Amino acid sequence: SNRDPQPDEMAECMPYLKQQIELINPRFICCLGRIAAQALLNTQTPLGKLRLKWHEFEGRKLMVTYHPAALLRFPEYKRDTWEDVQMLRREYDAYMAK
């Protein structure tokens, strides 16, 4: 029904997600959408206020952008999403240049 996950559902899945992140050990994490961002950052801050800045999740850099489904419903978010992806690319390029 395209509903937000319930808090107990998210709590049940979080250890598995953290284990996956630990195994993959990414340098950067890009959260696609409000639910992912709020879950990993443990916040209720709106997505719009989480964008365009770096956050930290268990020693990794984390950024937030819109979920792809939101881009289908609100095409005007595409420019903002492009800015977010460019921010991620700049950080990646700086890391690779070291």
N, CA, C and O atoms as a CHARMM CRD file, in Angstrom:
* protein
*
  392
    1    1 SER  N      0.81300  -1.21700   0.00000 PROA 1      0.00000
    2    1 SER  CA     0.00000   0.00000   0.00000 PROA 1      0.00000
    3    1 SER  C      0.84000   1.25600   0.00000 PROA 1      0.00000
    4    1 SER  O      0.32200   2.34500   0.25100 PROA 1      0.00000
    5    2 ASN  N      2.14300   1.12800  -0.28000 PROA 2      0.00000
    6    2 ASN  CA     3.03100   2.28500  -0.33700 PROA 2      0.00000
    7    2 ASN  C      2.97000   3.11800   0.93500 PROA 2      0.00000
    8    2 ASN  O      2.87600   4.34400   0.87500 PROA 2      0.00000
    9    3 ARG  N      3.02300   2.46100   2.07800 PROA 3      0.00000
   10    3 ARG  CA     2.95100   3.16000   3.35200 PROA 3      0.00000
   11    3 ARG  C      4.34200   3.28000   3.95700 PROA 3      0.00000
   12    3 ARG  O      5.25600   2.53500   3.60200 PROA 3      0.00000
   13    4 ASP  N      4.48800   4.22300   4.86900 PROA 4      0.00000
   14    4 ASP  CA     5.73600   4.32200   5.61900 PROA 4      0.00000
   15    4 ASP  C      5.84400   3.11700   6.54000 PROA 4      0.00000
   16    4 ASP  O      4.83100   2.64300   7.05400 PROA 4      0.00000
   17    5 PRO  N      7.04600   2.61600   6.75400 PROA 5      0.00000
   18    5 PRO  CA     7.19800   1.49800   7.68200 PROA 5      0.00000
   19    5 PRO  C      6.86400   1.93300   9.11000 PROA 5      0.00000
   20    5 PRO  O      7.08000   3.08200   9.49600 PROA 5      0.00000
   21    6 GLN  N      6.34300   1.00000   9.86900 PROA 6      0.00000
   22    6 GLN  CA     6.03400   1.25200  11.27600 PROA 6      0.00000
   23    6 GLN  C      7.33700   1.26600  12.08500 PROA 6      0.00000
   24    6 GLN  O      8.30900   0.62100  11.69200 PROA 6      0.00000
   25    7 PRO  N      7.36800   1.99000  13.20400 PROA 7      0.00000
   26    7 PRO  CA     8.59700   2.03600  14.02200 PROA 7      0.00000
   27    7 PRO  C      9.12000   0.65800  14.41500 PROA 7      0.00000
   28    7 PRO  O     10.33100   0.44000  14.42400 PROA 7      0.00000
   29    8 ASP  N      8.22200  -0.28100  14.74300 PROA 8      0.00000
   30    8 ASP  CA     8.69400  -1.61000  15.12100 PROA 8      0.00000
   31    8 ASP  C      9.30500  -2.34900  13.93200 PROA 8      0.00000
   32    8 ASP  O     10.24000  -3.13200  14.09800 PROA 8      0.00000
   33    9 GLU  N      8.78100  -2.10400  12.74500 PROA 9      0.00000
   34    9 GLU  CA     9.34400  -2.71600  11.54000 PROA 9      0.00000
   35    9 GLU  C     10.74500  -2.16600  11.26500 PROA 9      0.00000
   36    9 GLU  O     11.66000  -2.90600  10.90600 PROA 9      0.00000
   37   10 MET  N     10.88500  -0.87400  11.43900 PROA 10     0.00000
   38   10 MET  CA    12.20100  -0.26600  11.21800 PROA 10     0.00000
   39   10 MET  C     13.20700  -0.76100  12.25600 PROA 10     0.00000
   40   10 MET  O     14.35500  -1.05200  11.92200 PROA 10     0.00000
   41   11 ALA  N     12.77800  -0.85400  13.50300 PROA 11     0.00000
   42   11 ALA  CA    13.66600  -1.33400  14.56400 PROA 11     0.00000
   43   11 ALA  C     14.10000  -2.77500  14.29700 PROA 11     0.00000
   44   11 ALA  O     15.24200  -3.14400  14.57000 PROA 11     0.00000
   45   12 GLU  N     13.20000  -3.57500  13.77000 PROA 12     0.00000
   46   12 GLU  CA    13.50400  -4.97500  13.46500 PROA 12     0.00000
   47   12 GLU  C     14.56000  -5.08800  12.35700 PROA 12     0.00000
   48   12 GLU  O     15.40600  -5.98100  12.39300 PROA 12     0.00000
   49   13 CYS  N     14.50700  -4.19300  11.38900 PROA 13     0.00000
   50   13 CYS  CA    15.40600  -4.25700  10.23200 PROA 13     0.00000
   51   13 CYS  C     16.74000  -3.53800  10.44400 PROA 13     0.00000
   52   13 CYS  O     17.71400  -3.82800   9.74900 PROA 13     0.00000
   53   14 MET  N     16.79400  -2.61000  11.38900 PROA 14     0.00000
   54   14 MET  CA    17.99600  -1.79100  11.55400 PROA 14     0.00000
   55   14 MET  C     19.26000  -2.61300  11.83900 PROA 14     0.00000
   56   14 MET  O     20.29800  -2.30700  11.25400 PROA 14     0.00000
   57   15 PRO  N     19.23500  -3.62700  12.69400 PROA 15     0.00000
   58   15 PRO  CA    20.47100  -4.40300  12.90400 PROA 15     0.00000
   59   15 PRO  C     20.97700  -5.05700  11.62500 PROA 15     0.00000
   60   15 PRO  O     22.18500  -5.10300  11.39100 PROA 15     0.00000
   61   16 TYR  N     20.08100  -5.55500  10.80500 PROA 16     0.00000
   62   16 TYR  CA    20.46700  -6.16600   9.53400 PROA 16     0.00000
   63   16 TYR  C     21.10400  -5.13100   8.61200 PROA 16     0.00000
   64   16 TYR  O     22.13100  -5.40000   7.98800 PROA 16     0.00000
   65   17 LEU  N     20.49800  -3.95000   8.52600 PROA 17     0.00000
   66   17 LEU  CA    21.04400  -2.88300   7.69200 PROA 17     0.00000
   67   17 LEU  C     22.42200  -2.45700   8.18800 PROA 17     0.00000
   68   17 LEU  O     23.34200  -2.27200   7.39100 PROA 17     0.00000
   69   18 LYS  N     22.56200  -2.30400   9.48800 PROA 18     0.00000
   70   18 LYS  CA    23.86500  -1.91400  10.04200 PROA 18     0.00000
   71   18 LYS  C     24.92000  -2.97700   9.75000 PROA 18     0.00000
   72   18 LYS  O     26.07300  -2.65000   9.46900 PROA 18     0.00000
   73   19 GLN  N     24.52800  -4.24000   9.81700 PROA 19     0.00000
   74   19 GLN  CA    25.46600  -5.31600   9.50300 PROA 19     0.00000
   75   19 GLN  C     25.88400  -5.26700   8.02700 PROA 19     0.00000
   76   19 GLN  O     27.05500  -5.46800   7.70600 PROA 19     0.00000
   77   20 GLN  N     24.93300  -5.00300   7.14100 PROA 20     0.00000
   78   20 GLN  CA    25.27100  -4.87000   5.72300 PROA 20     0.00000
   79   20 GLN  C     26.24300  -3.71800   5.49700 PROA 20     0.00000
   80   20 GLN  O     27.21700  -3.85500   4.75700 PROA 20     0.00000
   81   21 ILE  N     25.97800  -2.59500   6.13000 PROA 21     0.00000
   82   21 ILE  CA    26.86100  -1.43400   5.97800 PROA 21     0.00000
   83   21 ILE  C     28.25300  -1.76700   6.50000 PROA 21     0.00000
   84   21 ILE  O     29.25300  -1.41300   5.87600 PROA 21     0.00000
   85   22 GLU  N     28.31900  -2.43800   7.62800 PROA 22     0.00000
   86   22 GLU  CA    29.61000  -2.82300   8.18700 PROA 22     0.00000
   87   22 GLU  C     30.37500  -3.74600   7.23900 PROA 22     0.00000
   88   22 GLU  O     31.58200  -3.58400   7.06000 PROA 22     0.00000
   89   23 LEU  N     29.68900  -4.70700   6.63400 PROA 23     0.00000
   90   23 LEU  CA    30.34100  -5.64500   5.72100 PROA 23     0.00000
   91   23 LEU  C     30.82000  -4.95900   4.44400 PROA 23     0.00000
   92   23 LEU  O     31.93100  -5.21300   3.97800 PROA 23     0.00000
   93   24 ILE  N     29.99700  -4.10700   3.89000 PROA 24     0.00000
   94   24 ILE  CA    30.34700  -3.41100   2.64900 PROA 24     0.00000
   95   24 ILE  C     31.37900  -2.33000   2.91300 PROA 24     0.00000
   96   24 ILE  O     32.24700  -2.07200   2.07800 PROA 24     0.00000
   97   25 ASN  N     31.28300  -1.69900   4.07600 PROA 25     0.00000
   98   25 ASN  CA    32.20400  -0.65800   4.51600 PROA 25     0.00000
   99   25 ASN  C     32.33000   0.49400   3.50900 PROA 25     0.00000
  100   25 ASN  O     33.43000   0.81500   3.05600 PROA 25     0.00000
  101   26 PRO  N     31.20100   1.10600   3.16700 PROA 26     0.00000
  102   26 PRO  CA    31.27800   2.20600   2.20000 PROA 26     0.00000
  103   26 PRO  C     31.91100   3.45700   2.81000 PROA 26     0.00000
  104   26 PRO  O     31.78200   3.70900   4.00800 PROA 26     0.00000
  105   27 ARG  N     32.57500   4.21000   1.99600 PROA 27     0.00000
  106   27 ARG  CA    33.13500   5.48200   2.43500 PROA 27     0.00000
  107   27 ARG  C     32.01200   6.51600   2.55800 PROA 27     0.00000
  108   27 ARG  O     32.02300   7.36400   3.45100 PROA 27     0.00000
  109   28 PHE  N     31.03800   6.42400   1.63800 PROA 28     0.00000
  110   28 PHE  CA    29.91600   7.36700   1.58500 PROA 28     0.00000
  111   28 PHE  C     28.60000   6.60100   1.54200 PROA 28     0.00000
  112   28 PHE  O     28.52700   5.49400   1.00700 PROA 28     0.00000
  113   29 ILE  N     27.56600   7.20600   2.11100 PROA 29     0.00000
  114   29 ILE  CA    26.21800   6.66400   2.04100 PROA 29     0.00000
  115   29 ILE  C     25.32100   7.76400   1.49600 PROA 29     0.00000
  116   29 ILE  O     25.38400   8.90800   1.94600 PROA 29     0.00000
  117   30 CYS  N     24.49400   7.41900   0.53400 PROA 30     0.00000
  118   30 CYS  CA    23.51700   8.35800  -0.01300 PROA 30     0.00000
  119   30 CYS  C     22.12300   7.82600   0.32000 PROA 30     0.00000
  120   30 CYS  O     21.68800   6.81400  -0.22900 PROA 30     0.00000
  121   31 CYS  N     21.43700   8.51100   1.21400 PROA 31     0.00000
  122   31 CYS  CA    20.07700   8.11900   1.59100 PROA 31     0.00000
  123   31 CYS  C     19.09800   8.66800   0.56300 PROA 31     0.00000
  124   31 CYS  O     19.05400   9.87100   0.30400 PROA 31     0.00000
  125   32 LEU  N     18.32200   7.77200  -0.01100 PROA 32     0.00000
  126   32 LEU  CA    17.31700   8.16900  -0.99400 PROA 32     0.00000
  127   32 LEU  C     15.96100   8.25900  -0.29300 PROA 32     0.00000
  128   32 LEU  O     15.27600   7.25300  -0.11000 PROA 32     0.00000
  129   33 GLY  N     15.59100   9.46100   0.08900 PROA 33     0.00000
  130   33 GLY  CA    14.28800   9.68800   0.67700 PROA 33     0.00000
  131   33 GLY  C     14.30100   9.93200   2.17300 PROA 33     0.00000
  132   33 GLY  O     15.27100   9.64900   2.87700 PROA 33     0.00000
  133   34 ARG  N     13.18400  10.46800   2.62100 PROA 34     0.00000
  134   34 ARG  CA    12.98600  10.86000   4.01900 PROA 34     0.00000
  135   34 ARG  C     13.10200   9.67800   4.97600 PROA 34     0.00000
  136   34 ARG  O     13.76900   9.78000   6.00600 PROA 34     0.00000
  137   35 ILE  N     12.46700   8.56800   4.64900 PROA 35     0.00000
  138   35 ILE  CA    12.45700   7.42300   5.56300 PROA 35     0.00000
  139   35 ILE  C     13.88100   6.92400   5.81400 PROA 35     0.00000
  140   35 ILE  O     14.27000   6.72500   6.96400 PROA 35     0.00000
  141   36 ALA  N     14.64700   6.72400   4.76700 PROA 36     0.00000
  142   36 ALA  CA    16.02300   6.24300   4.91600 PROA 36     0.00000
  143   36 ALA  C     16.86200   7.23800   5.71900 PROA 36     0.00000
  144   36 ALA  O     17.60000   6.84900   6.62500 PROA 36     0.00000
  145   37 ALA  N     16.74400   8.50700   5.38400 PROA 37     0.00000
  146   37 ALA  CA    17.54100   9.52700   6.06100 PROA 37     0.00000
  147   37 ALA  C     17.18300   9.62900   7.53700 PROA 37     0.00000
  148   37 ALA  O     18.06500   9.62800   8.39600 PROA 37     0.00000
  149   38 GLN  N     15.89600   9.71700   7.82900 PROA 38     0.00000
  150   38 GLN  CA    15.49000   9.85700   9.22300 PROA 38     0.00000
  151   38 GLN  C     15.85200   8.61500  10.03600 PROA 38     0.00000
  152   38 GLN  O     16.20000   8.72400  11.21200 PROA 38     0.00000
  153   39 ALA  N     15.77300   7.44800   9.42400 PROA 39     0.00000
  154   39 ALA  CA    16.11500   6.21500  10.14600 PROA 39     0.00000
  155   39 ALA  C     17.60000   6.17000  10.48800 PROA 39     0.00000
  156   39 ALA  O     17.96300   5.91400  11.63600 PROA 39     0.00000
  157   40 LEU  N     18.45600   6.41500   9.50800 PROA 40     0.00000
  158   40 LEU  CA    19.89200   6.32000   9.76800 PROA 40     0.00000
  159   40 LEU  C     20.40200   7.45800  10.63600 PROA 40     0.00000
  160   40 LEU  O     21.34000   7.27800  11.41300 PROA 40     0.00000
  161   41 LEU  N     19.79600   8.61600  10.51000 PROA 41     0.00000
  162   41 LEU  CA    20.24500   9.76100  11.30700 PROA 41     0.00000
  163   41 LEU  C     19.50400   9.88100  12.63300 PROA 41     0.00000
  164   41 LEU  O     19.81900  10.74500  13.45200 PROA 41     0.00000
  165   42 ASN  N     18.52000   9.01200  12.83900 PROA 42     0.00000
  166   42 ASN  CA    17.73800   9.01900  14.07900 PROA 42     0.00000
  167   42 ASN  C     17.19300  10.42300  14.37600 PROA 42     0.00000
  168   42 ASN  O     17.44800  11.00500  15.43100 PROA 42     0.00000
  169   43 THR  N     16.44100  10.93500  13.41300 PROA 43     0.00000
  170   43 THR  CA    15.90600  12.29300  13.52100 PROA 43     0.00000
  171   43 THR  C     14.52400  12.35900  12.89100 PROA 43     0.00000
  172   43 THR  O     14.12800  11.47600  12.13100 PROA 43     0.00000
  173   44 GLN  N     13.81400  13.40100  13.21300 PROA 44     0.00000
  174   44 GLN  CA    12.53400  13.69100  12.56400 PROA 44     0.00000
  175   44 GLN  C     12.65600  14.93600  11.68100 PROA 44     0.00000
  176   44 GLN  O     11.65200  15.44600  11.18400 PROA 44     0.00000
  177   45 THR  N     13.86700  15.41600  11.49000 PROA 45     0.00000
  178   45 THR  CA    14.11100  16.59000  10.66400 PROA 45     0.00000
  179   45 THR  C     13.61000  16.33900   9.24700 PROA 45     0.00000
  180   45 THR  O     13.86700  15.27600   8.68200 PROA 45     0.00000
  181   46 PRO  N     12.89900  17.30200   8.66700 PROA 46     0.00000
  182   46 PRO  CA    12.40700  17.11300   7.29400 PROA 46     0.00000
  183   46 PRO  C     13.54700  16.95200   6.29000 PROA 46     0.00000
  184   46 PRO  O     14.64500  17.47600   6.48300 PROA 46     0.00000
  185   47 LEU  N     13.26700  16.22800   5.23100 PROA 47     0.00000
  186   47 LEU  CA    14.26700  15.95400   4.20000 PROA 47     0.00000
  187   47 LEU  C     14.88100  17.24600   3.66700 PROA 47     0.00000
  188   47 LEU  O     16.09500  17.33100   3.48300 PROA 47     0.00000
  189   48 GLY  N     14.05300  18.23800   3.42300 PROA 48     0.00000
  190   48 GLY  CA    14.55700  19.50100   2.87300 PROA 48     0.00000
  191   48 GLY  C     15.63400  20.14600   3.71900 PROA 48     0.00000
  192   48 GLY  O     16.50800  20.83100   3.18800 PROA 48     0.00000
  193   49 LYS  N     15.58900  19.94200   5.02800 PROA 49     0.00000
  194   49 LYS  CA    16.60600  20.51200   5.91700 PROA 49     0.00000
  195   49 LYS  C     17.81900  19.60300   6.08400 PROA 49     0.00000
  196   49 LYS  O     18.84300  20.02300   6.62100 PROA 49     0.00000
  197   50 LEU  N     17.70700  18.37000   5.63000 PROA 50     0.00000
  198   50 LEU  CA    18.82400  17.43000   5.70700 PROA 50     0.00000
  199   50 LEU  C     19.69700  17.46900   4.46000 PROA 50     0.00000
  200   50 LEU  O     20.84700  17.03100   4.49000 PROA 50     0.00000
  201   51 ARG  N     19.16100  17.98500   3.37700 PROA 51     0.00000
  202   51 ARG  CA    19.88000  18.02600   2.10300 PROA 51     0.00000
  203   51 ARG  C     21.02700  19.04400   2.13900 PROA 51     0.00000
  204   51 ARG  O     21.10200  19.90400   3.01700 PROA 51     0.00000
  205   52 LEU  N     21.90900  18.91000   1.15500 PROA 52     0.00000
  206   52 LEU  CA    22.99300  19.84900   0.87500 PROA 52     0.00000
  207   52 LEU  C     23.98700  20.02900   2.01300 PROA 52     0.00000
  208   52 LEU  O     24.63300  21.07100   2.12900 PROA 52     0.00000
  209   53 LYS  N     24.10100  19.01800   2.84300 PROA 53     0.00000
  210   53 LYS  CA    25.15200  19.00800   3.86300 PROA 53     0.00000
  211   53 LYS  C     25.51000  17.56800   4.17000 PROA 53     0.00000
  212   53 LYS  O     24.72000  16.64800   3.96200 PROA 53     0.00000
  213   54 TRP  N     26.70000  17.40400   4.66000 PROA 54     0.00000
  214   54 TRP  CA    27.15300  16.06900   5.03300 PROA 54     0.00000
  215   54 TRP  C     26.77500  15.77200   6.46900 PROA 54     0.00000
  216   54 TRP  O     26.81900  16.64200   7.33800 PROA 54     0.00000
  217   55 HSD  N     26.40700  14.53900   6.69400 PROA 55     0.00000
  218   55 HSD  CA    26.09000  14.04100   8.01500 PROA 55     0.00000
  219   55 HSD  C     27.04100  12.88200   8.29500 PROA 55     0.00000
  220   55 HSD  O     27.80300  12.46800   7.42200 PROA 55     0.00000
  221   56 GLU  N     26.99100  12.36500   9.51700 PROA 56     0.00000
  222   56 GLU  CA    27.84900  11.24800   9.88400 PROA 56     0.00000
  223   56 GLU  C     26.98200  10.08600  10.34200 PROA 56     0.00000
  224   56 GLU  O     26.04000  10.26700  11.11300 PROA 56     0.00000
  225   57 PHE  N     27.30700   8.89400   9.86100 PROA 57     0.00000
  226   57 PHE  CA    26.64800   7.67700  10.31800 PROA 57     0.00000
  227   57 PHE  C     27.72100   6.63300  10.59900 PROA 57     0.00000
  228   57 PHE  O     28.31900   6.07500   9.67900 PROA 57     0.00000
  229   58 GLU  N     27.95300   6.38100  11.86600 PROA 58     0.00000
  230   58 GLU  CA    28.91600   5.37300  12.30000 PROA 58     0.00000
  231   58 GLU  C     30.26100   5.51300  11.58900 PROA 58     0.00000
  232   58 GLU  O     30.81100   4.54400  11.06500 PROA 58     0.00000
  233   59 GLY  N     30.77100   6.73300  11.58500 PROA 59     0.00000
  234   59 GLY  CA    32.08100   7.01200  11.01800 PROA 59     0.00000
  235   59 GLY  C     32.12300   7.17200   9.50800 PROA 59     0.00000
  236   59 GLY  O     33.20000   7.27500   8.92300 PROA 59     0.00000
  237   60 ARG  N     30.96500   7.19300   8.88000 PROA 60     0.00000
  238   60 ARG  CA    30.89800   7.34600   7.41900 PROA 60     0.00000
  239   60 ARG  C     30.17300   8.62500   7.06700 PROA 60     0.00000
  240   60 ARG  O     29.28400   9.07600   7.79000 PROA 60     0.00000
  241   61 LYS  N     30.56300   9.19800   5.95400 PROA 61     0.00000
  242   61 LYS  CA    29.87400  10.39100   5.46600 PROA 61     0.00000
  243   61 LYS  C     28.54900   9.97600   4.83600 PROA 61     0.00000
  244   61 LYS  O     28.47800   9.01700   4.06700 PROA 61     0.00000
  245   62 LEU  N     27.51500  10.71500   5.17700 PROA 62     0.00000
  246   62 LEU  CA    26.18100  10.40400   4.69200 PROA 62     0.00000
  247   62 LEU  C     25.54100  11.66500   4.13900 PROA 62     0.00000
  248   62 LEU  O     25.60600  12.72800   4.75600 PROA 62     0.00000
  249   63 MET  N     24.92800  11.53900   2.98100 PROA 63     0.00000
  250   63 MET  CA    24.17500  12.65500   2.40900 PROA 63     0.00000
  251   63 MET  C     22.75800  12.20200   2.11300 PROA 63     0.00000
  252   63 MET  O     22.47300  11.00500   2.05700 PROA 63     0.00000
  253   64 VAL  N     21.88400  13.16000   1.92700 PROA 64     0.00000
  254   64 VAL  CA    20.45500  12.89400   1.75600 PROA 64     0.00000
  255   64 VAL  C     19.96800  13.54700   0.46800 PROA 64     0.00000
  256   64 VAL  O     20.34100  14.67600   0.14900 PROA 64     0.00000
  257   65 THR  N     19.13700  12.82600  -0.26100 PROA 65     0.00000
  258   65 THR  CA    18.46400  13.40400  -1.42000 PROA 65     0.00000
  259   65 THR  C     17.07900  12.76500  -1.54800 PROA 65     0.00000
  260   65 THR  O     16.69100  11.92500  -0.73600 PROA 65     0.00000
  261   66 TYR  N     16.36100  13.17000  -2.55700 PROA 66     0.00000
  262   66 TYR  CA    14.99800  12.69400  -2.75600 PROA 66     0.00000
  263   66 TYR  C     14.96400  11.24800  -3.23200 PROA 66     0.00000
  264   66 TYR  O     15.87600  10.78100  -3.91400 PROA 66     0.00000
  265   67 HSD  N     13.91400  10.56000  -2.86700 PROA 67     0.00000
  266   67 HSD  CA    13.67600   9.20200  -3.33500 PROA 67     0.00000
  267   67 HSD  C     13.28400   9.26000  -4.81400 PROA 67     0.00000
  268   67 HSD  O     12.59000  10.19300  -5.21600 PROA 67     0.00000
  269   68 PRO  N     13.70600   8.29700  -5.63300 PROA 68     0.00000
  270   68 PRO  CA    13.33500   8.31700  -7.05300 PROA 68     0.00000
  271   68 PRO  C     11.83000   8.41900  -7.29300 PROA 68     0.00000
  272   68 PRO  O     11.41000   9.06000  -8.25600 PROA 68     0.00000
  273   69 ALA  N     11.01700   7.80900  -6.44800 PROA 69     0.00000
  274   69 ALA  CA     9.56300   7.91100  -6.63000 PROA 69     0.00000
  275   69 ALA  C      9.08600   9.35500  -6.47500 PROA 69     0.00000
  276   69 ALA  O      8.13100   9.77100  -7.13200 PROA 69     0.00000
  277   70 ALA  N      9.74800  10.10900  -5.61300 PROA 70     0.00000
  278   70 ALA  CA     9.38000  11.51700  -5.44700 PROA 70     0.00000
  279   70 ALA  C      9.66300  12.30500  -6.72900 PROA 70     0.00000
  280   70 ALA  O      8.93700  13.23900  -7.06700 PROA 70     0.00000
  281   71 LEU  N     10.71400  11.91900  -7.42800 PROA 71     0.00000
  282   71 LEU  CA    11.04800  12.61300  -8.68200 PROA 71     0.00000
  283   71 LEU  C      9.99000  12.35900  -9.74700 PROA 71     0.00000
  284   71 LEU  O      9.73600  13.21400 -10.59600 PROA 71     0.00000
  285   72 LEU  N      9.38000  11.19100  -9.69900 PROA 72     0.00000
  286   72 LEU  CA     8.29900  10.90500 -10.65300 PROA 72     0.00000
  287   72 LEU  C      7.05400  11.73200 -10.33100 PROA 72     0.00000
  288   72 LEU  O      6.35900  12.20000 -11.23300 PROA 72     0.00000
  289   73 ARG  N      6.78200  11.90700  -9.04900 PROA 73     0.00000
  290   73 ARG  CA     5.60200  12.68200  -8.64700 PROA 73     0.00000
  291   73 ARG  C      5.83100  14.18200  -8.71300 PROA 73     0.00000
  292   73 ARG  O      4.90900  14.94900  -8.98900 PROA 73     0.00000
  293   74 PHE  N      7.07800  14.59900  -8.45700 PROA 74     0.00000
  294   74 PHE  CA     7.41100  16.02200  -8.40700 PROA 74     0.00000
  295   74 PHE  C      8.65300  16.29000  -9.25300 PROA 74     0.00000
  296   74 PHE  O      9.75100  16.40300  -8.70900 PROA 74     0.00000
  297   75 PRO  N      8.50300  16.39300 -10.55700 PROA 75     0.00000
  298   75 PRO  CA     9.66500  16.58700 -11.43500 PROA 75     0.00000
  299   75 PRO  C     10.49600  17.82300 -11.08100 PROA 75     0.00000
  300   75 PRO  O     11.67400  17.89100 -11.43200 PROA 75     0.00000
  301   76 GLU  N      9.91100  18.78400 -10.40200 PROA 76     0.00000
  302   76 GLU  CA    10.66500  19.98600 -10.02600 PROA 76     0.00000
  303   76 GLU  C     11.78000  19.67700  -9.02300 PROA 76     0.00000
  304   76 GLU  O     12.65000  20.52100  -8.80700 PROA 76     0.00000
  305   77 TYR  N     11.77900  18.49000  -8.40500 PROA 77     0.00000
  306   77 TYR  CA    12.84700  18.09400  -7.48000 PROA 77     0.00000
  307   77 TYR  C     14.09600  17.61500  -8.21600 PROA 77     0.00000
  308   77 TYR  O     15.13600  17.40400  -7.59100 PROA 77     0.00000
  309   78 LYS  N     14.00800  17.44200  -9.51900 PROA 78     0.00000
  310   78 LYS  CA    15.15100  16.88900 -10.25700 PROA 78     0.00000
  311   78 LYS  C     16.38200  17.78300 -10.18200 PROA 78     0.00000
  312   78 LYS  O     17.49800  17.28400 -10.04200 PROA 78     0.00000
  313   79 ARG  N     16.19700  19.08200 -10.27300 PROA 79     0.00000
  314   79 ARG  CA    17.34800  19.99500 -10.19100 PROA 79     0.00000
  315   79 ARG  C     18.02300  19.87600  -8.82000 PROA 79     0.00000
  316   79 ARG  O     19.24900  19.80900  -8.73300 PROA 79     0.00000
  317   80 ASP  N     17.22300  19.85000  -7.75900 PROA 80     0.00000
  318   80 ASP  CA    17.78600  19.69700  -6.41200 PROA 80     0.00000
  319   80 ASP  C     18.53800  18.37800  -6.27600 PROA 80     0.00000
  320   80 ASP  O     19.61400  18.32500  -5.68100 PROA 80     0.00000
  321   81 THR  N     17.96700  17.32800  -6.82600 PROA 81     0.00000
  322   81 THR  CA    18.61600  16.01500  -6.75300 PROA 81     0.00000
  323   81 THR  C     19.94000  16.04000  -7.50900 PROA 81     0.00000
  324   81 THR  O     20.92600  15.45700  -7.05800 PROA 81     0.00000
  325   82 TRP  N     19.96200  16.70400  -8.64100 PROA 82     0.00000
  326   82 TRP  CA    21.20600  16.83100  -9.41400 PROA 82     0.00000
  327   82 TRP  C     22.26300  17.56200  -8.59200 PROA 82     0.00000
  328   82 TRP  O     23.43300  17.18100  -8.61600 PROA 82     0.00000
  329   83 GLU  N     21.87100  18.60100  -7.86800 PROA 83     0.00000
  330   83 GLU  CA    22.81700  19.31500  -7.00000 PROA 83     0.00000
  331   83 GLU  C     23.36100  18.38400  -5.92200 PROA 83     0.00000
  332   83 GLU  O     24.55100  18.41600  -5.61000 PROA 83     0.00000
  333   84 ASP  N     22.48500  17.55400  -5.35400 PROA 84     0.00000
  334   84 ASP  CA    22.92400  16.60600  -4.33400 PROA 84     0.00000
  335   84 ASP  C     23.92700  15.61000  -4.90900 PROA 84     0.00000
  336   84 ASP  O     24.95300  15.33100  -4.28900 PROA 84     0.00000
  337   85 VAL  N     23.63700  15.08300  -6.07500 PROA 85     0.00000
  338   85 VAL  CA    24.52400  14.10100  -6.70100 PROA 85     0.00000
  339   85 VAL  C     25.86900  14.74300  -7.05200 PROA 85     0.00000
  340   85 VAL  O     26.91400  14.10300  -6.93300 PROA 85     0.00000
  341   86 GLN  N     25.84200  15.98100  -7.47400 PROA 86     0.00000
  342   86 GLN  CA    27.10000  16.68400  -7.75200 PROA 86     0.00000
  343   86 GLN  C     27.92400  16.85700  -6.47700 PROA 86     0.00000
  344   86 GLN  O     29.14900  16.74600  -6.50800 PROA 86     0.00000
  345   87 MET  N     27.25500  17.12600  -5.36300 PROA 87     0.00000
  346   87 MET  CA    27.95100  17.25300  -4.08600 PROA 87     0.00000
  347   87 MET  C     28.63800  15.92800  -3.73100 PROA 87     0.00000
  348   87 MET  O     29.78600  15.91400  -3.28800 PROA 87     0.00000
  349   88 LEU  N     27.92800  14.83400  -3.92900 PROA 88     0.00000
  350   88 LEU  CA    28.49900  13.51400  -3.67400 PROA 88     0.00000
  351   88 LEU  C     29.69000  13.26000  -4.59100 PROA 88     0.00000
  352   88 LEU  O     30.72100  12.75400  -4.14700 PROA 88     0.00000
  353   89 ARG  N     29.55500  13.60100  -5.84200 PROA 89     0.00000
  354   89 ARG  CA    30.65100  13.38800  -6.80000 PROA 89     0.00000
  355   89 ARG  C     31.89200  14.20700  -6.43500 PROA 89     0.00000
  356   89 ARG  O     33.01500  13.71500  -6.54800 PROA 89     0.00000
  357   90 ARG  N     31.69700  15.43900  -6.00200 PROA 90     0.00000
  358   90 ARG  CA    32.84600  16.26000  -5.58700 PROA 90     0.00000
  359   90 ARG  C     33.58200  15.61600  -4.41600 PROA 90     0.00000
  360   90 ARG  O     34.81300  15.58200  -4.39100 PROA 90     0.00000
  361   91 GLU  N     32.83200  15.11400  -3.46100 PROA 91     0.00000
  362   91 GLU  CA    33.44600  14.47500  -2.29600 PROA 91     0.00000
  363   91 GLU  C     34.17500  13.19800  -2.70300 PROA 91     0.00000
  364   91 GLU  O     35.27100  12.91600  -2.21700 PROA 91     0.00000
  365   92 TYR  N     33.56300  12.43600  -3.58900 PROA 92     0.00000
  366   92 TYR  CA    34.18400  11.21700  -4.09100 PROA 92     0.00000
  367   92 TYR  C     35.47800  11.54400  -4.83900 PROA 92     0.00000
  368   92 TYR  O     36.50900  10.91200  -4.61300 PROA 92     0.00000
  369   93 ASP  N     35.41600  12.52700  -5.72200 PROA 93     0.00000
  370   93 ASP  CA    36.59700  12.91200  -6.48500 PROA 93     0.00000
  371   93 ASP  C     37.73000  13.38100  -5.56000 PROA 93     0.00000
  372   93 ASP  O     38.89300  13.04600  -5.78300 PROA 93     0.00000
  373   94 ALA  N     37.39300  14.14500  -4.53700 PROA 94     0.00000
  374   94 ALA  CA    38.40400  14.61600  -3.58300 PROA 94     0.00000
  375   94 ALA  C     39.03000  13.42900  -2.85000 PROA 94     0.00000
  376   94 ALA  O     40.24300  13.39800  -2.64000 PROA 94     0.00000
  377   95 TYR  N     38.22300  12.47400  -2.47000 PROA 95     0.00000
  378   95 TYR  CA    38.73600  11.28000  -1.79800 PROA 95     0.00000
  379   95 TYR  C     39.66300  10.49300  -2.72300 PROA 95     0.00000
  380   95 TYR  O     40.73000  10.04900  -2.29800 PROA 95     0.00000
  381   96 MET  N     39.26700  10.32000  -3.97100 PROA 96     0.00000
  382   96 MET  CA    40.08000   9.55100  -4.93000 PROA 96     0.00000
  383   96 MET  C     41.36800  10.26300  -5.28700 PROA 96     0.00000
  384   96 MET  O     42.34300   9.61500  -5.66700 PROA 96     0.00000
  385   97 ALA  N     41.39700  11.57900  -5.17400 PROA 97     0.00000
  386   97 ALA  CA    42.60100  12.34600  -5.51100 PROA 97     0.00000
  387   97 ALA  C     43.66600  12.24500  -4.41700 PROA 97     0.00000
  388   97 ALA  O     44.81500  12.62200  -4.64800 PROA 97     0.00000
  389   98 LYS  N     43.31300  11.75100  -3.25300 PROA 98     0.00000
  390   98 LYS  CA    44.28500  11.64200  -2.14700 PROA 98     0.00000
  391   98 LYS  C     45.32500  10.59300  -2.42300 PROA 98     0.00000
  392   98 LYS  O     46.21300  10.37300  -1.60000 PROA 98     0.00000
